[in-house]
Amino acid sequence: MKMLPKLITSTISALIVSACFGNYVLAAAVEQDIHSADIRTDVKEVRWTALASRYANPYFAESAGAALSPALLSSWWAILEDETLTVLIESSLSNNKDLQAARARVNEARAALGVSKATLLPWLDSNSSWTRTKISDNAPTESGLANSYKLSLDASWEIDIFGRERQKVRAAAADLQAEHAQLYSTWVSLSSEVAINYLSLRTFQQRLSIAENNVALQEETVELLQAKYDAGLIDELPLSQAKYTVSQTKSTIPTIKTNIAATINRLAILTGRLPGSLEELLQKQKELPDINSMLYVGIPAEALRQRPDIHAAERQLAAQIARSKSAKADLRPRFSLFGSIGLESVSSGSIFAGGSKGFSVGPQLTLPIFHAGAIRKNIKVQTAREEQYLAVYEQTVLNAVAEVRDALVAATQENERNQSLKEGMEAAAIALTVASDKYNNGLTDFQNVIDAQRALLSLEDQYATSQGQKISNLVHLFKVLGGGWEPLAQEEAALANTR
């Protein structure tokens, strides 16, 4: 029996040392458990092969699909070979406010994971106090003033036998992974939005150039007709027709310039800059990227597994499954160890004396008996949420497949439309030349020339718009495939090295 106090003191000391310096064996086991959870995902897997076959890609071809490797998809804007676009995308990665908010949510989830992991390790608290008490003269105990001085260290540790806390850690780890995926999703949307707005800007600038060139040509026609009218060679009708045609063409220019200004402002906001600060960089006209978009449409629908929104939905489901398991573990007993060692005395002078030492130690067993069904109701709540997340996960997959198919169809059909517009534009140019020659030779009236000019202007404008839409559709395809992860992957690797 004399050995019992030493044994108790040793047990308390072990608890305190474990709490102070960390139970490294347990911590390593927890880390291994979290990382292995990535491999042993508890998610109820959706049959990807069945989904892909149900929504097969009619445009898939091995020869076309081979042109777009994962390396190119990871930084797809490099395909467009536009330095200005690359600068804008890199600027949005650094300065966009939505992306900064997404990064903050990742940091929040990382800190929450640390809080959850801390519950698996022993806790140590210092409990020191001084109390001065005045006992009533009419009290049943001895009256008077009393002082109490206390210095102690208290340790506690809940032994997670049934995995209740470990499941909470798994849920927090899955939440962190989901926030990472949401960050990637924000970046995928942001980079594609920057590119699409940039392509819209170049398209508007091209349309403006077409309109201004047509105005210049039409004004030359007005000058020639004015000279003929002044010489009495023609009547006033063709001159008036030429003048209102010029005015009609000029009327389209202010709208295009308004769209150019609005697009530049949107790009400024997307890159986290003050509107008006990109004028010098973007105001000068630049040609659209010259790229064959059809090289990259032959992508199988199975490739959408890398989409960050799908990964986020999967991780959210995994987190909820872990919470359901943790809720079920609430029905099981809880085992805890607690201990306290310290000094206590009625005077400050004797607190460090040998007789002031004290300790307490012991195990604790907690078993739920009657909670009015609250635990079982909570299990039903968590299970119902699990079913919700599963449905959301599967719906996300279905939406992703549909978006990929829509993007493929849009890219293919716009290419066909673009070819038709090109042929029509060439025919309209020939028709304008013929109509002008016939009018100059007195074989037709000026209305045919005006009709040919209008048709050519309309087709040139539509063709320029279609050229921009072709590249925008390609960018949208890259987006729905979840492309563009390289910058964030590099940033994450640098952050990991720093940590």
C-alpha positions as CSV (number, residue, x, y, z in Angstrom):
1,M,0.0,0.0,0.0
2,K,3.0,2.3,0.6
3,M,3.7,2.2,-3.2
4,L,0.2,3.4,-4.0
5,P,0.8,7.2,-3.5
6,K,4.0,6.9,-5.7
7,L,2.0,5.1,-8.4
8,I,-0.8,7.7,-8.3
9,T,1.8,10.5,-8.5
10,S,3.5,8.8,-11.4
11,T,0.2,8.5,-13.2
12,I,-0.6,12.2,-12.7
13,S,2.8,13.1,-13.9
14,A,2.4,11.0,-17.0
15,L,-0.9,12.7,-17.7
16,I,0.7,16.2,-17.2
17,V,3.8,15.4,-19.3
18,S,1.6,13.9,-22.0
19,A,-0.5,17.0,-22.1
20,C,2.4,19.5,-22.0
21,F,4.5,17.9,-24.7
22,G,1.9,16.2,-26.8
23,N,1.2,12.5,-27.1
24,Y,3.3,12.2,-30.3
25,V,2.3,8.6,-30.9
26,L,-1.3,9.4,-30.7
27,A,-0.9,12.5,-32.8
28,A,0.9,10.5,-35.5
29,A,-1.8,7.9,-35.5
30,V,-4.5,10.7,-35.9
31,E,-2.6,12.2,-38.8
32,Q,-2.2,8.8,-40.5
33,D,-5.9,8.2,-39.9
34,I,-6.9,11.5,-41.5
35,H,-4.6,11.0,-44.6
36,S,-5.7,7.4,-45.0
37,A,-9.3,8.6,-45.0
38,D,-8.5,10.2,-48.3
39,I,-7.9,6.8,-49.7
40,R,-10.6,5.0,-47.7
41,T,-13.3,7.5,-48.7
42,D,-16.6,6.7,-47.0
43,V,-18.6,8.2,-49.8
44,K,-21.3,6.1,-51.5
45,E,-19.7,6.1,-54.9
46,V,-21.8,7.1,-57.9
47,R,-21.2,4.8,-60.9
48,W,-19.2,7.1,-63.1
49,T,-19.0,4.7,-66.0
50,A,-22.8,4.3,-66.1
51,L,-23.3,8.0,-66.0
52,A,-20.8,8.6,-68.8
53,S,-22.4,5.9,-71.0
54,R,-25.8,7.3,-70.3
55,Y,-24.7,10.7,-71.4
56,A,-22.2,9.7,-74.1
57,N,-20.3,12.4,-75.9
58,P,-21.3,12.3,-79.6
59,Y,-18.3,14.5,-80.6
60,F,-15.6,12.5,-78.9
61,A,-12.8,11.4,-81.1
62,E,-9.5,9.9,-80.0
63,S,-7.6,12.0,-82.6
64,A,-9.1,15.2,-81.4
65,G,-9.1,14.5,-77.7
66,A,-5.5,13.6,-77.7
67,A,-4.6,17.2,-78.5
68,L,-5.6,18.4,-75.0
69,S,-3.4,16.9,-72.3
70,P,-3.9,17.4,-68.6
71,A,-0.9,19.6,-68.5
72,L,-2.5,22.0,-71.1
73,L,-5.8,21.9,-69.3
74,S,-4.2,22.8,-66.0
75,S,-3.2,26.2,-67.5
76,W,-5.4,26.4,-70.5
77,W,-4.9,30.1,-71.2
78,A,-1.4,29.3,-72.4
79,I,-3.1,27.7,-75.5
80,L,-4.5,31.2,-76.5
81,E,-0.9,32.6,-76.5
82,D,-2.0,36.1,-75.4
83,E,0.3,37.8,-73.0
84,T,-2.3,40.4,-71.9
85,L,-4.8,37.7,-71.0
86,T,-2.1,35.9,-69.0
87,V,-1.3,39.1,-67.1
88,L,-5.0,39.6,-66.3
89,I,-5.5,36.1,-65.1
90,E,-2.5,36.2,-62.9
91,S,-3.6,39.5,-61.5
92,S,-7.0,38.1,-60.6
93,L,-5.4,35.2,-58.8
94,S,-3.6,37.7,-56.5
95,N,-6.2,40.4,-56.1
96,N,-9.7,39.2,-56.7
97,K,-11.8,39.7,-53.6
98,D,-14.0,36.7,-54.0
99,L,-10.9,34.5,-54.2
100,Q,-9.5,36.2,-51.1
101,A,-12.7,35.3,-49.2
102,A,-12.5,31.7,-50.4
103,R,-8.9,31.6,-49.1
104,A,-10.1,32.9,-45.8
105,R,-12.7,30.1,-45.6
106,V,-10.0,27.5,-46.3
107,N,-7.9,29.0,-43.4
108,E,-11.0,28.8,-41.2
109,A,-11.6,25.2,-42.0
110,R,-7.9,24.4,-41.4
111,A,-8.1,26.0,-38.0
112,A,-11.3,24.1,-37.2
113,L,-9.5,20.9,-38.1
114,G,-6.8,21.8,-35.6
115,V,-9.5,22.3,-32.9
116,S,-11.0,18.9,-33.6
117,K,-7.6,17.1,-33.5
118,A,-6.9,18.8,-30.1
119,T,-9.8,16.9,-28.5
120,L,-7.9,13.6,-29.1
121,L,-5.0,14.6,-26.9
122,P,-4.8,15.2,-23.1
123,W,-5.6,18.6,-21.9
124,L,-3.7,20.4,-19.1
125,D,-4.9,23.4,-17.1
126,S,-3.3,25.4,-14.4
127,N,-5.6,26.3,-11.5
128,S,-4.2,28.8,-9.1
129,S,-6.2,30.9,-6.7
130,W,-6.2,32.9,-3.5
131,T,-9.5,33.1,-1.5
132,R,-10.2,35.1,1.6
133,T,-13.4,34.1,3.4
134,K,-15.3,35.7,6.3
135,I,-17.4,33.0,8.1
136,S,-20.4,34.3,9.9
137,D,-20.4,34.3,13.7
138,N,-23.7,32.5,13.7
139,A,-22.6,29.8,11.3
140,P,-22.5,26.2,12.6
141,T,-18.8,26.0,11.8
142,E,-16.0,28.0,13.4
143,S,-16.3,31.7,12.6
144,G,-13.7,34.3,11.5
145,L,-11.5,35.1,8.6
146,A,-9.9,32.4,6.5
147,N,-7.3,32.4,3.7
148,S,-6.8,29.7,1.1
149,Y,-3.8,29.6,-1.3
150,K,-3.8,27.1,-4.2
151,L,-1.4,26.2,-7.0
152,S,-2.3,23.1,-9.1
153,L,-2.0,21.5,-12.5
154,D,-5.1,19.6,-13.7
155,A,-5.0,17.0,-16.6
156,S,-7.8,15.2,-18.3
157,W,-8.0,12.9,-21.2
158,E,-11.1,11.3,-22.8
159,I,-10.0,7.9,-24.3
160,D,-11.8,7.8,-27.6
161,I,-12.5,4.0,-27.6
162,F,-15.6,4.1,-29.9
163,G,-14.3,6.7,-32.3
164,R,-16.7,9.5,-31.5
165,E,-14.0,12.2,-31.5
166,R,-12.0,10.6,-34.4
167,Q,-15.1,10.8,-36.6
168,K,-15.4,14.5,-35.8
169,V,-11.8,14.9,-36.9
170,R,-12.5,13.1,-40.1
171,A,-15.5,15.4,-40.6
172,A,-13.3,18.4,-40.1
173,A,-10.7,17.1,-42.4
174,A,-13.4,16.5,-45.1
175,D,-14.7,20.0,-44.5
176,L,-11.2,21.4,-45.1
177,Q,-10.9,19.4,-48.4
178,A,-14.4,20.7,-49.4
179,E,-13.3,24.3,-48.8
180,H,-10.1,23.6,-50.8
181,A,-12.4,22.4,-53.6
182,Q,-14.6,25.4,-53.3
183,L,-11.5,27.6,-53.6
184,Y,-10.6,25.8,-56.8
185,S,-14.2,26.2,-58.0
186,T,-14.0,29.9,-57.4
187,W,-10.7,30.1,-59.3
188,V,-12.0,28.0,-62.2
189,S,-15.0,30.4,-62.5
190,L,-12.9,33.5,-62.0
191,S,-10.2,32.6,-64.6
192,S,-12.8,31.7,-67.2
193,E,-14.8,34.8,-66.5
194,V,-11.7,37.0,-67.0
195,A,-11.0,35.2,-70.3
196,I,-14.5,35.5,-71.6
197,N,-14.7,39.2,-70.7
198,Y,-11.3,39.7,-72.3
199,L,-12.5,38.0,-75.5
200,S,-15.7,40.0,-75.5
201,L,-13.6,43.2,-75.3
202,R,-11.5,42.2,-78.3
203,T,-14.7,41.2,-80.1
204,F,-16.2,44.6,-79.4
205,Q,-13.1,46.3,-80.6
206,Q,-13.1,44.3,-83.8
207,R,-16.8,45.3,-84.3
208,L,-15.9,48.9,-83.7
209,S,-13.2,48.8,-86.3
210,I,-15.6,47.2,-88.8
211,A,-18.2,49.8,-88.2
212,E,-15.7,52.7,-88.5
213,N,-14.2,51.3,-91.7
214,N,-17.7,51.0,-93.2
215,V,-18.5,54.5,-92.2
216,A,-15.3,55.7,-93.9
217,L,-16.2,53.8,-97.1
218,Q,-19.8,55.0,-97.0
219,E,-18.7,58.6,-96.5
220,E,-16.5,58.3,-99.6
221,T,-19.6,57.1,-101.5
222,V,-21.5,60.1,-100.2
223,E,-18.8,62.5,-101.5
224,L,-18.8,60.9,-104.9
225,L,-22.6,61.1,-105.1
226,Q,-22.5,64.7,-103.9
227,A,-20.1,65.6,-106.7
228,K,-22.4,63.9,-109.3
229,Y,-25.4,65.6,-107.8
230,D,-23.7,69.0,-107.9
231,A,-22.8,68.3,-111.6
232,G,-26.4,67.5,-112.3
233,L,-25.6,63.9,-113.3
234,I,-28.0,62.3,-110.7
235,D,-31.1,63.3,-108.8
236,E,-31.3,63.7,-105.0
237,L,-32.6,60.2,-104.2
238,P,-29.4,58.2,-104.3
239,L,-27.6,60.9,-102.4
240,S,-30.2,60.9,-99.6
241,Q,-30.1,57.1,-99.5
242,A,-26.3,57.2,-99.1
243,K,-26.5,59.8,-96.3
244,Y,-29.1,57.9,-94.2
245,T,-27.1,54.7,-94.6
246,V,-24.0,56.5,-93.2
247,S,-26.1,57.8,-90.3
248,Q,-27.5,54.4,-89.6
249,T,-24.0,52.9,-89.5
250,K,-22.7,55.6,-87.2
251,S,-25.5,55.0,-84.8
252,T,-24.1,51.6,-83.9
253,I,-20.7,53.0,-82.8
254,P,-21.8,54.6,-79.5
255,T,-23.4,51.3,-78.3
256,I,-20.2,49.4,-79.1
257,K,-18.0,52.0,-77.3
258,T,-20.3,51.8,-74.2
259,N,-19.9,48.0,-74.2
260,I,-16.1,48.4,-74.5
261,A,-16.0,50.7,-71.5
262,A,-18.3,48.4,-69.4
263,T,-16.2,45.3,-70.3
264,I,-12.9,47.0,-69.3
265,N,-14.5,48.0,-66.0
266,R,-15.7,44.4,-65.4
267,L,-12.1,43.2,-66.0
268,A,-10.8,45.8,-63.5
269,I,-13.2,44.5,-60.8
270,L,-12.3,40.8,-61.6
271,T,-8.6,41.6,-61.3
272,G,-9.2,43.5,-58.0
273,R,-8.3,46.9,-59.5
274,L,-10.0,50.2,-59.4
275,P,-12.2,50.7,-62.5
276,G,-10.4,52.9,-65.0
277,S,-7.0,51.6,-64.2
278,L,-6.9,49.2,-67.1
279,E,-7.5,51.7,-69.9
280,E,-3.9,52.0,-70.9
281,L,-3.4,48.2,-71.0
282,L,-6.6,47.4,-72.9
283,Q,-7.8,50.4,-74.8
284,K,-5.6,49.6,-77.8
285,Q,-7.2,47.2,-80.2
286,K,-5.7,43.7,-80.4
287,E,-6.7,40.8,-82.6
288,L,-8.5,37.7,-81.2
289,P,-6.3,34.7,-80.6
290,D,-5.9,32.7,-83.8
291,I,-6.7,29.1,-82.7
292,N,-8.5,26.2,-84.1
293,S,-11.0,25.5,-81.4
294,M,-12.1,22.2,-82.9
295,L,-8.8,20.7,-81.8
296,Y,-10.0,20.6,-78.2
297,V,-13.7,19.6,-78.3
298,G,-13.1,15.9,-78.5
299,I,-13.0,15.4,-74.7
300,P,-14.8,12.4,-73.1
301,A,-17.4,13.2,-70.5
302,E,-15.5,11.0,-67.9
303,A,-12.9,13.8,-67.7
304,L,-15.3,15.9,-65.6
305,R,-14.3,13.9,-62.4
306,Q,-11.6,16.6,-61.9
307,R,-14.3,19.3,-61.6
308,P,-13.8,21.0,-58.2
309,D,-17.6,21.3,-57.5
310,I,-17.9,17.6,-57.8
311,H,-15.0,17.1,-55.4
312,A,-16.5,19.6,-53.0
313,A,-19.8,17.8,-53.0
314,E,-18.1,14.5,-52.5
315,R,-16.1,15.8,-49.5
316,Q,-19.2,17.4,-48.0
317,L,-20.9,14.0,-48.2
318,A,-17.9,12.3,-46.6
319,A,-17.9,14.9,-43.8
320,Q,-21.6,14.3,-43.1
321,I,-21.1,10.5,-43.1
322,A,-18.4,11.0,-40.4
323,R,-20.8,13.2,-38.4
324,S,-23.5,10.5,-38.6
325,K,-21.0,7.9,-37.2
326,S,-20.0,10.3,-34.4
327,A,-23.7,10.8,-33.5
328,K,-24.1,7.0,-33.3
329,A,-21.1,6.8,-31.0
330,D,-22.9,9.0,-28.5
331,L,-24.9,5.9,-27.5
332,R,-21.7,4.3,-26.3
333,P,-19.9,4.7,-23.0
334,R,-17.2,7.4,-22.6
335,F,-14.0,6.7,-20.7
336,S,-11.9,9.5,-19.3
337,L,-8.8,9.8,-17.1
338,F,-8.3,12.9,-14.9
339,G,-5.7,13.9,-12.4
340,S,-4.6,16.9,-10.4
341,I,-1.4,17.7,-8.5
342,G,-0.6,20.8,-6.6
343,L,-0.1,22.8,-3.4
344,E,-2.7,24.2,-1.1
345,S,-2.4,26.1,2.2
346,V,-4.1,28.6,4.5
347,S,-1.1,30.9,4.5
348,S,1.3,32.1,1.7
349,G,4.4,31.3,3.8
350,S,3.7,27.6,4.1
351,I,2.3,26.9,0.6
352,F,5.7,25.4,-0.5
353,A,6.0,23.3,2.6
354,G,5.9,19.5,2.3
355,G,2.5,19.3,4.0
356,S,0.9,21.5,1.3
357,K,1.2,18.8,-1.4
358,G,-2.0,17.2,-2.7
359,F,-3.2,15.2,-5.6
360,S,-6.2,13.5,-7.0
361,V,-6.5,10.9,-9.8
362,G,-9.0,8.5,-11.2
363,P,-10.9,7.1,-14.2
364,Q,-14.4,8.2,-15.2
365,L,-17.1,6.2,-17.0
366,T,-20.0,8.1,-18.5
367,L,-22.9,6.0,-19.9
368,P,-26.0,7.7,-21.4
369,I,-29.2,6.2,-19.8
370,F,-32.1,8.6,-20.4
371,H,-31.9,11.7,-22.6
372,A,-35.6,11.7,-23.7
373,G,-34.6,10.2,-27.1
374,A,-32.4,13.2,-28.0
375,I,-29.4,11.1,-29.0
376,R,-31.5,8.8,-31.3
377,K,-33.3,11.8,-32.7
378,N,-29.9,13.4,-33.5
379,I,-28.8,10.3,-35.2
380,K,-31.9,10.5,-37.4
381,V,-31.1,14.2,-38.1
382,Q,-27.5,13.4,-39.2
383,T,-28.7,10.4,-41.3
384,A,-31.3,12.6,-43.1
385,R,-28.6,15.2,-43.8
386,E,-26.4,12.4,-45.2
387,E,-29.2,11.5,-47.6
388,Q,-29.4,15.2,-48.6
389,Y,-25.7,15.4,-49.3
390,L,-25.8,12.2,-51.3
391,A,-28.6,13.6,-53.5
392,V,-26.8,16.9,-53.9
393,Y,-23.6,15.0,-54.9
394,E,-25.4,12.9,-57.5
395,Q,-27.2,16.0,-58.8
396,T,-23.9,17.8,-59.1
397,V,-22.5,14.9,-61.2
398,L,-25.6,15.0,-63.5
399,N,-25.4,18.7,-64.0
400,A,-21.7,18.5,-64.7
401,V,-22.3,15.9,-67.5
402,A,-25.0,18.0,-69.0
403,E,-22.8,21.1,-68.9
404,V,-19.9,19.3,-70.7
405,R,-22.3,18.1,-73.3
406,D,-23.8,21.5,-73.8
407,A,-20.4,23.1,-74.1
408,L,-19.4,20.5,-76.7
409,V,-22.5,21.1,-78.7
410,A,-22.2,24.9,-78.5
411,A,-18.5,24.7,-79.6
412,T,-19.4,22.5,-82.6
413,Q,-22.4,24.4,-83.7
414,E,-20.8,27.8,-83.4
415,N,-18.0,26.5,-85.6
416,E,-20.5,25.6,-88.3
417,R,-22.2,29.0,-87.9
418,N,-18.9,30.7,-88.2
419,Q,-18.2,28.9,-91.5
420,S,-21.6,29.9,-92.9
421,L,-21.1,33.5,-91.9
422,K,-17.6,33.5,-93.6
423,E,-19.1,32.2,-96.8
424,G,-21.9,34.7,-96.7
425,M,-19.5,37.6,-96.0
426,E,-17.5,36.7,-99.0
427,A,-20.6,36.5,-101.2
428,A,-21.8,39.8,-99.9
429,A,-18.5,41.5,-100.8
430,I,-18.8,40.2,-104.3
431,A,-22.5,41.3,-104.5
432,L,-21.5,44.8,-103.4
433,T,-18.8,45.0,-106.1
434,V,-21.2,43.9,-108.8
435,A,-24.0,46.2,-107.6
436,S,-21.6,49.2,-107.5
437,D,-20.3,48.4,-111.1
438,K,-23.8,48.1,-112.4
439,Y,-24.9,51.4,-110.8
440,N,-21.8,53.2,-112.1
441,N,-22.7,51.9,-115.6
442,G,-26.4,52.9,-115.2
443,L,-27.7,49.3,-115.2
444,T,-29.4,49.4,-111.8
445,D,-30.5,51.9,-109.2
446,F,-28.6,52.8,-106.0
447,Q,-30.9,50.8,-103.7
448,N,-29.2,47.6,-104.7
449,V,-25.9,49.1,-103.7
450,I,-27.3,50.1,-100.3
451,D,-28.8,46.7,-99.8
452,A,-25.4,45.1,-100.5
453,Q,-23.6,47.5,-98.2
454,R,-26.1,46.7,-95.3
455,A,-25.8,43.0,-95.9
456,L,-22.0,43.1,-95.9
457,L,-21.8,45.2,-92.8
458,S,-24.3,42.9,-91.0
459,L,-22.4,39.8,-92.0
460,E,-19.0,41.3,-91.1
461,D,-20.4,42.2,-87.7
462,Q,-21.9,38.8,-87.1
463,Y,-18.7,37.1,-88.3
464,A,-16.6,39.1,-85.8
465,T,-19.0,38.2,-83.0
466,S,-18.9,34.6,-84.0
467,Q,-15.1,34.6,-84.0
468,G,-15.1,35.8,-80.4
469,Q,-17.9,33.3,-79.5
470,K,-15.9,30.4,-80.9
471,I,-13.0,31.1,-78.5
472,S,-15.3,31.9,-75.6
473,N,-17.1,28.5,-76.1
474,L,-13.7,26.9,-75.9
475,V,-12.9,28.7,-72.7
476,H,-16.3,27.6,-71.3
477,L,-15.5,24.0,-72.2
478,F,-12.2,24.3,-70.2
479,K,-14.3,25.7,-67.3
480,V,-16.8,22.9,-67.2
481,L,-14.0,20.4,-67.3
482,G,-12.5,22.0,-64.2
483,G,-9.3,23.3,-65.9
484,G,-6.9,25.9,-64.7
485,W,-5.7,24.4,-61.4
486,E,-1.9,25.0,-61.9
487,P,-1.6,28.4,-60.3
488,L,-3.4,27.4,-57.2
489,A,-1.5,24.1,-57.0
490,Q,1.8,26.1,-57.1
491,E,0.5,28.5,-54.5
492,E,-0.6,25.6,-52.2
493,A,2.8,23.9,-52.6
494,A,4.6,27.1,-51.7
495,L,2.4,27.5,-48.7
496,A,3.0,23.9,-47.6
497,N,6.8,24.5,-47.8
498,T,6.4,27.6,-45.7
499,R,4.5,25.8,-43.1
